[in-house]
Amino acid sequence: MMVMMKKLTLLIFDSTGAPVRQTSIPKTLLPMTVLFFMGAAIVIVLGIANYHRLKTETKDVHNLRSSLQAQEERVVEQQDQIVAFAQKFDSLKTQLAELHGFEQKIRIIANLEAGNGGSSMFGVGGADPEDLNPATMIEQDYQGLVRDMHVEIMEIDQASHAQRDSFSSIFGQLEGKRNLLAATPSIRPVKGWISSRFGYRESPFTSRREFHRGLDIATHAGSPIISPADGIVTFAGKKGLMGNMVTIEHGFGMVTRYGHIQKILKKKGTHVKRGQTIALVGNTGRSTGPHLHYEVRLNGVAVNPTKYFFD
């Protein structure tokens, strides 16, 4: 009669292969033991898998965190750039406004015509750069923000072109005034004392009332006669009762005439500058003594020369 074994004997060997211990396991516990070891093996495998998964996920999280940090730094940099652009726009608009104000002062001081630059100037101002909130600006629609900045650039560009044209206009007007001032007989042509003024007088030759079209300035013979303004000598020679005479055209309808000259120093067609000697005082023609007969004519009409004496 066969007797079934109730226990399972396990031999445990050392590293040399020699048995070191013998263990008996009841046969009824064998399935449970197998299940236990299988469960343990599964738990170990799952633990190892979870460890590798967590290690990979930890690495991914670290990489993601580094990427997010880099993106945050770029966002901060972009925010700073937007604020810097806004500050630059406001600065440029303020500078253009100051230039426009300076232009108006120049026009007032120089008595120039009002320019057209003011009508094309945009409204200057906008947000105070210190009040700008970068986070709020970034939250706005990006495309809308870009469009707004593009509009700002266009406005500044148009205003700068208008201001440039306005300053060109000022330069042209000042150049015209400079030429006018250079052509205006503003200094005395000779040193001396006025012996006969502009207007009606009693003729020293006929004792009749006559209109004297200039000034008689008495001085020593040979005294230098200077041009009171820039111009061109259009006549230099003898002229009837005026004796030796010089005529200078200064432009803008201005003409000056010099009579009773002793010696003419500039020929016809010569360009002369204000203060340049053109002749010497004499007593030629109909004259009672050495003096200069000086006339100023505006558009062909004799005017009082003393109105043009600024010295």
C-alpha positions as CSV (number, residue, x, y, z in Angstrom):
1,M,0.0,0.0,0.0
2,M,1.4,3.3,-1.1
3,V,1.6,6.2,1.3
4,M,1.5,9.6,-0.2
5,M,4.1,12.1,1.0
6,K,2.6,14.9,3.0
7,K,5.7,17.1,2.8
8,L,7.9,18.5,0.0
9,T,11.5,18.5,0.8
10,L,13.7,21.5,-0.4
11,L,17.4,21.4,-0.4
12,I,19.3,24.7,-0.2
13,F,22.8,24.7,-1.5
14,D,25.7,27.1,-0.9
15,S,27.9,28.7,-3.6
16,T,30.0,25.5,-3.9
17,G,27.0,23.4,-4.6
18,A,27.0,21.6,-1.2
19,P,23.7,21.3,0.6
20,V,23.6,23.5,3.7
21,R,20.0,23.1,4.8
22,Q,17.0,21.0,4.2
23,T,13.6,22.4,4.4
24,S,10.3,20.6,4.3
25,I,7.1,22.3,3.1
26,P,3.8,20.7,3.7
27,K,2.3,19.6,0.4
28,T,-0.9,21.5,1.1
29,L,1.0,24.7,1.3
30,L,2.7,24.2,-2.0
31,P,0.2,26.0,-4.2
32,M,0.1,28.9,-1.8
33,T,3.8,29.1,-1.7
34,V,4.0,29.1,-5.5
35,L,1.4,31.8,-5.7
36,F,3.2,33.8,-3.0
37,F,6.5,33.7,-5.0
38,M,4.7,34.5,-8.2
39,G,3.0,37.5,-6.6
40,A,6.3,38.6,-5.1
41,A,7.9,38.3,-8.5
42,I,5.1,40.3,-10.1
43,V,5.4,43.0,-7.4
44,I,9.1,43.2,-7.9
45,V,8.8,43.4,-11.7
46,L,6.0,46.0,-11.4
47,G,8.1,47.9,-8.9
48,I,11.1,47.9,-11.2
49,A,8.9,49.1,-14.1
50,N,7.3,51.8,-12.0
51,Y,10.8,52.9,-10.8
52,H,12.0,53.3,-14.4
53,R,8.8,55.0,-15.4
54,L,9.0,57.4,-12.5
55,K,12.7,58.1,-13.3
56,T,11.8,58.8,-16.9
57,E,8.9,61.0,-15.9
58,T,11.1,62.8,-13.4
59,K,13.6,63.5,-16.2
60,D,10.8,64.7,-18.5
61,V,9.4,67.0,-15.7
62,H,12.8,68.4,-15.2
63,N,13.3,69.1,-18.9
64,L,9.8,70.6,-19.0
65,R,10.5,72.8,-16.1
66,S,13.7,74.0,-17.7
67,S,11.8,74.7,-20.9
68,L,9.1,76.6,-19.1
69,Q,11.7,78.6,-17.2
70,A,13.4,79.5,-20.5
71,Q,10.0,80.5,-22.0
72,E,9.2,82.6,-18.9
73,E,12.6,84.4,-19.3
74,R,11.8,85.0,-23.0
75,V,8.3,86.3,-22.1
76,V,9.9,88.7,-19.5
77,E,12.4,89.8,-22.1
78,Q,9.6,90.5,-24.6
79,Q,7.6,92.4,-22.0
80,D,10.7,94.6,-21.3
81,Q,11.1,95.2,-25.0
82,I,7.4,96.2,-25.4
83,V,7.7,98.6,-22.5
84,A,11.0,100.0,-24.0
85,F,9.3,100.4,-27.4
86,A,6.4,102.2,-25.7
87,Q,8.8,104.5,-23.9
88,K,10.6,105.2,-27.1
89,F,7.4,106.1,-29.0
90,D,6.4,108.5,-26.2
91,S,9.9,110.0,-26.2
92,L,9.9,110.5,-30.0
93,K,6.4,112.0,-29.9
94,T,7.4,114.4,-27.1
95,Q,10.5,115.4,-29.0
96,L,8.5,116.1,-32.1
97,A,6.1,118.2,-30.1
98,E,9.0,120.2,-28.6
99,L,10.4,120.7,-32.2
100,H,7.0,121.9,-33.3
101,G,6.9,124.4,-30.3
102,F,10.4,125.6,-31.1
103,E,9.4,126.1,-34.8
104,Q,6.5,128.3,-33.7
105,K,8.8,130.4,-31.5
106,I,11.1,130.9,-34.5
107,R,8.2,131.9,-36.7
108,I,7.0,134.4,-34.1
109,I,10.5,135.9,-33.4
110,A,11.4,136.1,-37.2
111,N,7.9,137.3,-38.1
112,L,7.4,134.4,-40.5
113,E,4.2,133.0,-42.0
114,A,2.5,130.3,-40.0
115,G,3.5,126.8,-41.2
116,N,1.3,123.9,-42.2
117,G,3.1,121.5,-40.0
118,G,0.7,122.0,-37.0
119,S,-2.3,120.6,-38.8
120,S,-0.5,117.3,-39.5
121,M,0.8,116.9,-36.0
122,F,-0.8,114.0,-34.1
123,G,-2.0,114.2,-30.6
124,V,1.0,113.9,-28.4
125,G,0.8,112.0,-25.2
126,G,-0.3,108.5,-24.5
127,A,0.4,106.3,-21.5
128,D,3.0,107.2,-18.9
129,P,5.7,104.5,-19.4
130,E,5.9,104.0,-15.6
131,D,2.2,103.1,-15.7
132,L,2.6,100.4,-18.3
133,N,1.8,96.9,-17.1
134,P,3.7,94.4,-19.2
135,A,1.6,91.4,-18.0
136,T,-1.6,93.2,-19.0
137,M,-0.1,94.1,-22.4
138,I,1.0,90.5,-23.1
139,E,-2.6,89.3,-22.2
140,Q,-3.9,91.6,-25.0
141,D,-4.4,90.3,-28.5
142,Y,-0.9,90.0,-29.9
143,Q,-1.9,90.9,-33.5
144,G,-3.9,94.0,-32.2
145,L,-0.8,95.1,-30.2
146,V,1.4,94.8,-33.3
147,R,-1.1,96.8,-35.3
148,D,-1.2,99.5,-32.6
149,M,2.6,99.7,-32.6
150,H,2.6,99.9,-36.4
151,V,0.1,102.8,-36.3
152,E,2.4,104.6,-33.8
153,I,5.3,104.1,-36.2
154,M,3.4,105.5,-39.1
155,E,2.2,108.5,-37.1
156,I,5.7,109.3,-36.0
157,D,7.0,108.9,-39.6
158,Q,4.4,111.2,-41.0
159,A,4.9,113.8,-38.3
160,S,8.7,113.8,-38.8
161,H,8.2,114.3,-42.5
162,A,5.8,117.1,-41.9
163,Q,8.2,118.7,-39.4
164,R,11.1,118.4,-41.9
165,D,9.0,120.2,-44.6
166,S,8.1,122.8,-42.1
167,F,11.7,123.5,-41.1
168,S,12.6,123.6,-44.9
169,S,9.9,126.3,-45.2
170,I,11.3,128.2,-42.3
171,F,14.8,128.0,-43.9
172,G,13.5,129.3,-47.2
173,Q,11.7,132.2,-45.5
174,L,14.7,133.0,-43.4
175,E,16.9,132.8,-46.5
176,G,14.6,135.3,-48.2
177,K,14.6,137.6,-45.2
178,R,18.4,137.3,-45.1
179,N,18.6,138.3,-48.7
180,L,16.2,141.1,-48.2
181,L,18.1,142.4,-45.2
182,A,21.4,142.2,-47.2
183,A,19.7,144.2,-50.0
184,T,18.3,146.8,-47.6
185,P,20.4,150.0,-47.4
186,S,20.7,150.1,-43.7
187,I,23.9,152.1,-43.0
188,R,25.0,155.7,-43.8
189,P,27.0,155.8,-47.1
190,V,29.4,158.5,-45.8
191,K,30.3,160.2,-42.5
192,G,29.3,163.8,-42.3
193,W,26.4,166.1,-41.5
194,I,23.1,166.4,-43.4
195,S,23.0,169.8,-45.2
196,S,19.8,169.2,-47.1
197,R,17.0,166.8,-46.2
198,F,14.6,164.7,-48.3
199,G,11.4,166.6,-49.3
200,Y,10.5,170.1,-50.4
201,R,13.1,172.8,-50.0
202,E,14.2,176.1,-51.4
203,S,16.7,175.6,-54.2
204,P,20.1,177.0,-53.4
205,F,20.4,177.9,-57.1
206,T,17.0,179.2,-58.1
207,S,15.6,180.1,-54.7
208,R,12.4,178.3,-55.8
209,R,10.5,175.6,-53.9
210,E,11.5,172.2,-55.3
211,F,11.3,168.6,-54.2
212,H,14.6,167.2,-53.1
213,R,14.7,163.4,-53.8
214,G,17.5,162.6,-51.6
215,L,19.9,163.7,-48.8
216,D,22.9,166.0,-49.1
217,I,25.6,164.9,-46.7
218,A,28.4,167.4,-46.4
219,T,31.9,166.2,-45.7
220,H,35.5,166.6,-46.8
221,A,36.4,166.0,-50.4
222,G,37.9,162.6,-50.9
223,S,36.0,161.0,-48.0
224,P,35.1,157.3,-48.8
225,I,31.6,156.5,-49.9
226,I,30.5,153.0,-48.9
227,S,27.7,150.8,-50.2
228,P,24.9,150.6,-47.6
229,A,23.9,147.1,-48.8
230,D,24.8,144.3,-51.2
231,G,24.1,144.9,-54.8
232,I,25.4,145.3,-58.4
233,V,26.7,148.6,-59.9
234,T,24.4,149.3,-62.8
235,F,25.7,152.8,-63.7
236,A,29.1,154.5,-63.1
237,G,29.8,157.7,-65.0
238,K,28.7,161.3,-65.7
239,K,25.0,162.1,-65.3
240,G,24.1,165.8,-66.0
241,L,23.7,168.0,-63.0
242,M,24.6,165.0,-60.7
243,G,28.2,165.1,-62.1
244,N,29.9,161.8,-61.6
245,M,27.3,159.3,-60.4
246,V,27.0,155.7,-59.3
247,T,23.8,153.6,-59.2
248,I,23.5,150.3,-57.3
249,E,20.6,147.8,-57.7
250,H,20.2,145.8,-54.5
251,G,17.3,143.6,-55.5
252,F,13.7,143.5,-54.2
253,G,13.1,146.8,-56.0
254,M,15.8,148.7,-54.0
255,V,18.1,151.1,-55.8
256,T,20.5,153.7,-54.4
257,R,22.2,156.6,-56.3
258,Y,25.3,158.6,-55.4
259,G,26.0,162.0,-57.0
260,H,28.7,164.7,-57.2
261,I,31.4,162.0,-56.8
262,Q,35.1,163.0,-57.2
263,K,36.3,159.5,-58.1
264,I,34.4,156.4,-59.1
265,L,36.1,153.2,-57.7
266,K,33.7,150.5,-59.0
267,K,32.8,149.8,-62.6
268,K,29.4,148.9,-64.0
269,G,28.5,145.3,-63.4
270,T,30.6,145.0,-60.3
271,H,29.1,143.1,-57.3
272,V,29.6,145.0,-54.1
273,K,29.0,144.1,-50.4
274,R,27.6,146.3,-47.6
275,G,30.4,148.5,-46.2
276,Q,32.6,148.2,-49.4
277,T,34.0,151.6,-50.7
278,I,32.6,152.4,-54.1
279,A,33.7,156.1,-54.6
280,L,35.1,159.3,-53.1
281,V,33.2,162.4,-52.1
282,G,33.5,165.3,-54.6
283,N,32.0,168.5,-55.9
284,T,31.2,167.6,-59.5
285,G,28.0,168.6,-61.4
286,R,25.8,171.4,-60.0
287,S,27.1,171.6,-56.4
288,T,27.9,174.4,-53.9
289,G,30.7,172.4,-52.2
290,P,32.0,168.9,-51.4
291,H,29.1,166.6,-50.4
292,L,27.3,163.4,-51.4
293,H,23.8,163.5,-52.9
294,Y,22.3,160.2,-51.7
295,E,19.0,158.7,-53.0
296,V,17.1,155.6,-52.1
297,R,14.4,154.4,-54.6
298,L,11.9,151.7,-54.0
299,N,10.2,150.3,-57.1
300,G,11.3,153.5,-58.9
301,V,9.9,155.9,-56.3
302,A,12.2,158.1,-54.3
303,V,11.8,157.5,-50.5
304,N,13.4,159.1,-47.5
305,P,16.8,157.6,-47.0
306,T,16.8,158.3,-43.2
307,K,14.2,155.6,-42.7
308,Y,16.9,153.1,-43.7
309,F,19.6,154.4,-41.4
310,F,20.0,151.7,-38.7
311,D,23.4,152.9,-37.5
